[in-house]
């Protein structure tokens, strides 16, 4: 999360790219093992789920605006 916040807010790093956003999404949502998820307190799990859901929605919105939503859906399914 710290890396995402730094990347998303540091003006010296430029805009967050699609590739970076997908990597953050993968790290937060897919690479966290079941054991790691079980160790999280309920509040942290809720925040993690909200982050993953919001980031996924934002990526989907950008893909739709770029008229590549079908490509995005096919890539993540």
Buried (B, 14 or more C-beta within 10 A) or exposed (E): EEEBEEBBEEEEEEEBEBEBBBBBBEBBBEEBEEEEEEEEEEEEBEEBEEBBEEBBEEBBEBBEEEEBBEEBEEEBE
